[in-house]
Amino acid sequence: MIWWLRSRSVAVLTACTLLTALAGLAIGNIELPVPVLTGQAGQFVLAQLVTVLPAVMWLSGTGRAGSPMEATAVRPVHRWDTTLAATLTAVVLAISAVAHLAGSSGIAASVGRNTAVYFGIALILNPLTGHRVAAPLTAAFPLVCAAAGWRTTGGAEPWALVLHEPNSAPALVATAAVLTTGCALSALRPPGTGLLPRGTPWR
């Protein structure tokens, strides 16, 4: 357990996640200038970008040790990683809920939801592609949303979850589905086994 905590830099990751959530609550309403490729220009705020950092750091931590070695280990390391991601997401959601109940602006709900979206994407991609591909893809998602996630008639595209209003019920349902799918897939498959693994047992 100690080597796992150190290899994942759990203390640093936890601190980064907490600081990111607090930063999102404090300055998340700041708008960022991003070129729009399609659709109508919309608002892209800091909370939609900074909340990707914990998921990317989690991917970096899971890739510190050799995946083949860990995939054949007796202990289900990838399940520990999944539990870590789910726990960090739950912590951010709890902080966001408290801030929202305390009278914070709608940005609190956005911080929690967006963090869950990014962790869900990371959890889905990591078993399929490995951390080297999953990390840049996850980090690029908010930029893709900002550039191509707005409809010509106004509002966000259904897939651009981080751009939706904080109280959007469809976005919350989709976020829960993405996170649940990611947790299930990540718990079942070691990182980077590919879409059609051969000779690699499911754990």
N, C-alpha and C positions, 0 to 999 in steps of 0.2 A: 504494500500500500504506500509506503514512504517513497519508493522509487517512482510510483505512478504520480503521486502528488508533486514530486520535483520535476519529472519529465513534462508534465502538463503545466507547470508553473501555476498551480491552482490559486495560490495566494495572490499572485500578480493579476491573474485573470479575474478573480473575484473583485479585487480593488478596482481594476479597469472597468468592469461592468457596473459597479456602483457609481463610480465617478462619471461614466458616460450617461447613466440614467439621470443623475443629478444635474449634469451639464445640459442634457436635453430639456429638463424641466426649467432650468434657469434661463437658457438663451435659445431654446429650441424654436422660438417664433421668428428668429432672424431669417430673412429671405436671402436666397443665394441666386446669383445670375447664372443660368444654365441655358445654352442654346436649345431651342425646340426644333426638332426635325420634322415632326408631323403633328397635326392637330392644332389646337388653339393654345396659346401661351397661358400657363397657369402658375400658381404659386408653388415654389419648391423651397421648403424651410429647412433649417439646420437639423431639426429633429428627425427629418427623413433621411439624413445622411450619416450623422454621427452614431446613430444606433446600430449601424452595421459593424462597428468596430469589435464588440465582444464576440460576435459570430466568427469573424475573420481570425481573431486571436485564438479562439477555441480550435479552429481548423489548424492553425499553426502549431498549437500545443499537441494535438493528436498526431501530427506528423513528425514529431521530434524523434520518436523511436522507429525502428524498422517495422513496417507493416507485416511482412512475412513472418518475422519472429513472433510478433504479438498475435497474429492470426492462429498460430499453432500452439500458443501458450495454454496452460491448463486453466488459468483464470480468464474469465470473459472480459478482457480489457475494454473492448469496444462497448460493452454494456455499461461499464463504469463511465466511459466518455459520454455516452448517451444520457446517463443519469446526471452527470455534471452539467450538460447543456440544458436539460430540463429544469434542473434546480436553479440555475442562473436566470433562466427565463421566468420562472415562478417568482424569484426575488424581485426582478424588475417589474413584473406585473403587480406584485404586492405594493411596491413603492409607488407605482403609478396610481393604483387604486386609492391609497392613502392620500396622495396629493390631490387627486380628483375630489375626494370627499371633503378635503380641507378647503375646498373652494378654489383650487388652481384652475387655470384656463383649460380649454380642451386639449392643449398640447400634452397634458399628462396621459390621456388615453392614447394619443398618438405614439408617445414614447414606448408605452407597454406593448401596444399592438405591433409596432414596427420592429421592435426587438424580437418579438415572437416570430414574425415573418422571416427575418434574416436567419434566426436560428433554425427555423423549419427548413429553409432552403439549404442551409449548410448541412443539416442532418440528412437530407435527401441526396445531395450531391456527393457527400463524402464516401458512402459505400459504393457508389457507382463509378466515380472518377478518381478518387483519392484526393488528398488535401491540396496537392500542387495545382490541380485544375479547379477544384471546388472553391478555393480561397479567392482567386481573381474573379471567378464567375459570380460569387456572392457579393464581392465588393463592387462589381460593375452593375449589379441589379438596380440600385437607386439611381445611377446615372442614366441607365436605359429608360427607367421610368420617367425621369425628368425630361429626357429628350424626345421620347416617343409615347409617353403614357397619357397624353391629354387628347380628348376627343375634339374634333373640329366644331362640334356643337356645344362644347363646354363640358366640364367634368372630367373625371379620370376614367381610363379604360378599366374594364373589370379585372384584368390581370395585374394592373399596377396598384397593388394593395396599399402600398405605403403612401399613395397620393390621396386616398379617399378620406372623407371627413371622419373625424374621430368617432362620431356616433353612428357610422354607417353599419347597419346590421349585416348586410351581405359581406362586407369586408371582414367583419369580426368572425362570421361563420367560416369564410374561406381561410382566414388566418388559423383558426382552430383546426381546420382540416389539414392544412399544410404542416402545422406543427405535429399533429397526431401522426400523420403519415411519416414524417421525418423520424420521429421517435421510434416508431415501429420498425421502419426499415433499418435504421442505424443499430437498433438492438439486435436485429436478426443477422445482419451481415457485417463482417469486418470491413475496414476501409479499403477502397480501391480494388474490389474484386471484379469489377466490370459488370456489364449488363447480363452476359451469359458466361458465368464463371465455370471453368472446367477443372476438376480436381481439387477445388477448394470447398470444403464442407461448410454448410451453414451452421452457425453456432447459436 
